Amino acid sequence: MNATAFAASFRENFPDLVRLPVLVALSGGSDSVALLRLLVDCRDELGCDPLAVHVQHHLRGAEGDADEAFCRDLCHRLDVPLEVRDLEPSPPSGLSPEDWWRRERYRLLEDARVARQCEAVATAHTADDQAETVLLKLLRGSGPGGVAGIRRRRGRVIRPLLGARREALRAWLGSLGQGWREDTSNAGIDRPRTWIRNEVLPVLGRGAPRAVEHLAAFASSLGADEAVLTEMARGAARPEPRVPVPLAPLRALPRALRHRWLLGLADGLPLEEAPSRAQLALFDRMLDLGDPRAVDLGRRWVVRRRGESLHLSPPPLVRFSETPARMPSEVELPGGFRARLGLDTGARLRAGLSPAVARASLRWRPARAGERFGDRPVRRVLAAAGVPPEWRAAWPVLDADGTIAWIPAVGVAPGWGGGADGAVIAELEEPWECRRKS
């Protein structure tokens, strides 16, 4: 890998990002250092002025502090703006720490991208990471969506080094006299990924020297096939918590397309894993035999069969504290929702409000017990709008000066509608909308 090859690959895979700012996720390891150096070396050719963000996990004591200091020094020498974001190291009870750290890391990266007005977040996943992921997913019994591995691009996240080998990147850094940091926690075999990295892949490499390249190429081919098959399966509508779909069109699909339909649905939900082979088999039984009546996709997202339609049941929403809303602003609410005011991103749940809201005291909150909207209880108008029972107790509403101005999916309160002077856009983005952009 060198700057010329990197620039050509970047133009081929991300032509729409040329001449636009890109945020680099910089850990201090060899892969992320190589990514930053390559973007800096291609700064004139690609015009992608790089910025960097380092996520401080606060998990490795002095070693983690040294990583941060290294990143600060590197960015100073390369004349690259750096932002350090702090991650809360203690996950909520009942959640996998690794999953929690990964999701929080990407949330912080996205927050930094928005704050820095960058078009994409670039992470330094390599062909070695791809090979590890393929083996990990296979051994966990994942379906084809999981085995397809890491996507080169997903929403605002790009992986420009997915075709590069780690050893080639390190050799290039060595030729520049550029050092990097080693994470000692990656040297053990106590976690599934590090076991595959340090035990399994070296054994495969001795018998098949190009094992990593072949596994990465397999993931790329499978991912392309999955994208085509999933698109073909979209002829049958997807259920959403407020919109069930008829069963007959889905039942008529060949089994392979049924599976891609479910994988496509799951891809839009905040799940830890794509549906496994076992879950896909249960889904077939539910469609053909009606038993089981429901398939749990994970994290309490459940597809249910009710008569001749499918329904998506979400996990219950947790009531949340009142959250201030400013002009403009975007806030993340429990359950994976994002609420915006004064920003127009085209979310389906949106309203045009009177410019008077800019002078009001605004906040996002759940509806209060017994609260009414017009002459009807809020719970009833939510039910009429198709908001599932699991969400009604904590469905976000926009409060202006102590009264409800807007209930997403329901409507705007009298007196708060957009006037002749132009409307202020309010949006609520649902979990699958957020997921498809991340």
N, C-alpha and C positions, 0 to 999 in steps of 0.2 A: 504494500500500500504506500502510495506517495501522493503528493498534492495534486498532480495531474490526473491520476486515476480517480482520486476522490472527487475532484471537480466534475469529471465526466459522469461518474455514477450519480452524483447529486443532481445534475441537470437532467439525467434520464429519469430518475425516480421522483424528483420533486420540482418539476419545471415551474410550477406556480409560485415557488418560494424564492426563486432567484431575484435578487435585488431587494429582498425584504429582511427585516431583523429576525434573528433566531436566538432563542434562549437555550443555553447548554446546561444540562444537569451535570455538575462537576463534583465528583466525589473525591478526587485526588488519586484514584487508581489509574492504572496504565491506560485502560480503554477510554475513560472520559478525558484524560489529559491528551491522548492522541486526537480525540474528536475536536477538542478546543484548538489544539495546535493546527490541525488541518483546516478548520474554518478560518483561523487567523491567516494562515498561509494563502488561502484562496479568497481572502477578503476583497481584493481588487477584481479578481476574475468572476466570482459569484455575486459580489455585492451584498452578501448576507452578513451584515455587520453583527458579530456575535456578542452576546452578553452572557453572563454566567450566574448560576445560583447554586449554592452549596447548602444542602440540608443537613443540619447538625442534629443527629439522633440522640445525643447525650446518653449513649449506651456503653461507650468504650473508654470512658475516663480520659486519661492523659493522651492515649493514642488517638481518640477522636478529636481532642483539642489540637493535636499536632497536624491532623488532616486539614482542619480548618485553617491553621496558620500557613500550611503549604499552599492551599488554594488561594489565600489572600496574596501571598508573595508571587505566585505564578501569574495571577491576573494583573498584579501591579506591573510586572515585567513585560507582559504582553499588551499592556494598555487596554485591558478588557474590563468593563464595569462588572463588579461582583456584588451579589446580594446573598447574605446568609439568612436562612430561615430555620427556626428552631422547631423541632418535632417533639410533641409530648410523648415520652417513652413508655408510659404505662397505659396499656390498652384497657378499654372497658371490660368489666367482668364477662366471661363467657366467649370472648373473641380470641382467635388465634393471634398471638403477637406478631408473627411474620406477616399475616394478612393485614393486620391493623397498620403496621409500619409501612407496608407497601401502599395501601390506600391513602394514608396520611401524607406520604412522600409525594404522591402524584397530585394530591389536593394542593399542597404547598407549592409545587411546581406550577400548577395552573394559576394559582393566585399571583405568583410572581410574574408569569407570562402576561396576565391581564394588566398588572400594575406597570410593567415595563413596556407595554404595547408591542409585544412581539407576536409574530404570526404563528410560531410553532415552538414546541419544546423538543429539543433533540436529546435523546438518550443514547448511551454508547453500547447498546447490546450488539454482540458480535455473533459470527457463525458458531463459535464455541458455546455461547449462551443458548443459541437456537438448538444445537445438538443436545445439550443437557435437558432442555425443556421437552423435546420430543421423547427422549427416553423416560423422563419423569412422568409425563402424561401417559405413555404406554403402560408403565408399571403400575400406575394408579387406576387403570381401567377406563381412561377417558374415551369418549367418542371421537369421531373425526374432527369435530370443531376444536377440541383440545389438542389433539395430536398435530394439527396444523401449526401449532406453536405460536411464536411471537410474530405479530404482524409488522410489516415494514412501516405501515402508517395506520394510525387509528385516531380519528378525530384530529386534534391539534398536536398529537405526539408522533414524532418521526424517529426512525432508527437508521441513520445514514450508514452505519458500519455493519449492518446485518450480514453483508456478504464477505466481511473481512475476518481473517484469523487473528486471534490474540497474539500469537507469536510473531506474525508479520508486523503488527502495530508496535510491539515492543522493540523489534529490530529497527524499525524506522525511528522510534524515539531515541534508541541508542545511538543511531547515526547523527542525531542532532545534539547529543550530549544532554538530553532531557531526562530527568529522573521522574519518579512517581512514588506514590505511597502504596504499601502493601497492607491489606486488612488481614490481620493474623487469624481472625475468626473464619476466613475462607480456607485455612490450611487443614482443618480437621475433617472428620468423616461422621460427625455426630448429627448432621442434618441431611435429609435426602438429597438435596442438590449438591452439597459438598462431597457426599459419598460418591455420587455419579461423576463429579468433576475430578476427584482425586484418586478414585479406585476403579470405577467402571470404564470410563473413557480411555485412560491409559492402557488398560488391558485390550480393549477393542482396537486401539491404535497400533498395538504391536502386531496384531494379526491382520488388520486392515488399515494401512497407513492413512487412507483418505476417508476414514469413518466419519469424521466430523463434517467434512464437505458433503458426503453423501447424505447424512442425516439432515443437514441444513437444506440441501437441494430437495429432498423428499418433502420437508415441511413447506417449502416454497411452492412446489407443484400441488401438494394437497390443499394448501391455502387457496390457490387459484381455482382449483376444482370446486372447493367448498363455496367460494364466492359465486360461481356460475350456478351451481345447484341451488344455493339459497335464494338467488334471484329468481330462478325458475319456480321455486316453491312459494313465492310471494303472491301467486295468483289467488291463494286462499288467504283471506284477511287474518290479521293477528288479533287475538283478544287483548284487551287492555282492561284495567280495573273498572272502567266505566262503560266498556263496549264489548259485550260478548259476541261470538261469531258462530254461524251455523256449522254443524258438524259435517254435513254431507259432502261439501267440496273438498274438505281435508281428507275424509275417509276415502275419497275416490283417487287420491294421489298414490303413485307407486310408493312403496315403503321407503326407498331411498330419499324421495322428496319430502315425505312426511318428516323424516328425521331432520332434514335440513330446515324444514319449517320450524321445528321445535328449537333447533340450534340457533336459528335466526332470532326467534323470540327471546331465548335466554341471553343472547348477545346484547340485547338492549336492557337487561336487568342487572342490578348490582350484585351479582353472584360471585362466589369465590372460584367456582369451576364451571366449565361447560358441562351439560348433561352427559352422564356416563353411558356405557352400553346398557347397563342394567336399567337406567331410567328410560332410555329409548325403547327398550323392550316392554316396560310397563306402559309407556305411552301407546304403543301398538295395541296392547291388550285393552286399554281403556277405550280406544276408538272402535275396535272390532267386537269386543265382548262386553264392554260396559263394566268390567271388573279388572282393576280397581276403579273406584269412582273419581280418584284424584291422584295426581303425581306431584310429589314434593320436589321442586327444582333446587332447593337449598335456600338457606337464610329466610325461610318461612314464605317464600313465593311458591304458590301452589296453582297448578292448572286443574280445574275441576270440570267434570262432565255433568251437566244438568239437563236431562232430557236429550234433545237433539241440538244442543249448543255447548260451546266451551266457554268457561269463565276463568279469568285470572284473578286469584285472590292474593292480595298483598299482605305483608306483615303489618300488624297494627301500628299506627302512628303514636308516637309518644308526645304527650302534651309538653309544650315548650314555653319558656319564659318569653315575655314580650320583647321583641327585637326591634330596635330603632330603624326607621327607614329614612334615608336621606336622598337628596336629589343631586346627581344620580347615584344609584347604589345597587349592588348585588350582594345578597346574603344567602348562605347555605342554611337550610332548615332541616330538622330531623326527618328521617325517612328518605333522604336523597333529593329533596326538593331544592330549587333555587328560586328565590324571589327577587324581582328587579323593579326598580322605579326610575323612570326617566331614561331607560335604555330600551332600544327596540331591536331584538334579536330574532323576531318572527316566531316566538313560541306560540303554541296553539291556544293556551289559556292566557288571554291578554285583553286589556280594556283601555279605552281612551278616557281619561279623567279630566275634569276641569282644571285649568291652570291654577285655580284657587288652592289645590292641594299643596302647591309649593309654599304656601303661607301657613299651612296647618301643621300641627304636631302629628307626625306619622309613625306608625309602628306595625309590624306584623305580629299577629297573635292568634291563638285558637279562639273559636267562638266560646262565649261563656255559657254555663248551664242555664237553660231557659231563655236564652237571648233570642230575639225575633228579628226578622228581616222583612220590613214592611209589616204586613198583618199575619205573617206565618212564622212558626218556629224555625230557626236555622236548621235544625236536624231534618226537618221535613223538606225544606227546599234543597238541601244537599242530597237527600234520598231521591227526590224527583229529578235531580240533575245526573243521577247515576253514580254518585260518589259512593264507593263501597262502604259497608258498615264498619270495616276495620279502620277507616280513615275519618269517619264523621266527627269523632270526639276531639280530634286535633287538627282538622282541616284548616290551613292558614287563611286568614282574612286580613285585609288591609284596613287598619283603624285610622281615622282622621279626626282629631280633636275629641276622642272618646266615643265615637260612633263608627259603625261599619260603613266604609265607603265602597268597598268592592269585595264580593265573594267570588273567587275564581270558579269557573264552570257554571255560575248562577247568574251574576249580573252586577251592575253598578247601582248603588242606592240613589234615590231621587235627590237632585241637587248637586251630585258629584259627577255627572256626566260631562264629557268634553264639550266645550262651548265654541263659539264662533272665533275666539282668539287662538284656537289650536289646542289639541289635546295633549296631555301628559300620558305617556304609555306606561302601563303597569303590566307585569308578566309574572306568571308562576310556571316554572318549567318542571315537568314531572320526571320521576327517576329515570325512565327509559330514554327520554330526550337528553338528559344530562349524560347518561352513559354513552350514547351514540356519538357524543362530541369529545369523549375522553379517551 
